[in-house]
Amino acid sequence: MLTRTSKAYTEIRSNLQGLLQGVVVCIDPSIGSNSSMPGYAVYIRGNLVTSGILTIVLSESVPDRLRQLANAMRRLNNDYKPDILVY
């Protein structure tokens, strides 16, 4: 529960303008498993513009899957230049 005195509430309020007027990239940072892949969503001025799944090769080692996730995040950052990243 977010109360008006919680740190999360304060952070959201302090970034409200960026959330409503800027570019927000949201990710689910799973590193890939048989039941879960990382996902993303991009909002511009509060409107969803794209979303999807970031494909991670499950047969790779954990460090390699983390590298794949980092590279995908770098591409999202380069493509959308987010004001705020939510994970």
Secondary structure, DSSP 4 states (H G I P E B T S, - for coil): ---TTSHHHHHHHHTHHHHHHSEEEEEE-----SS---EEEEEETTEEEEEEE----TTS-HHHHHHHHHHHHHHHHHHH--SEEE-
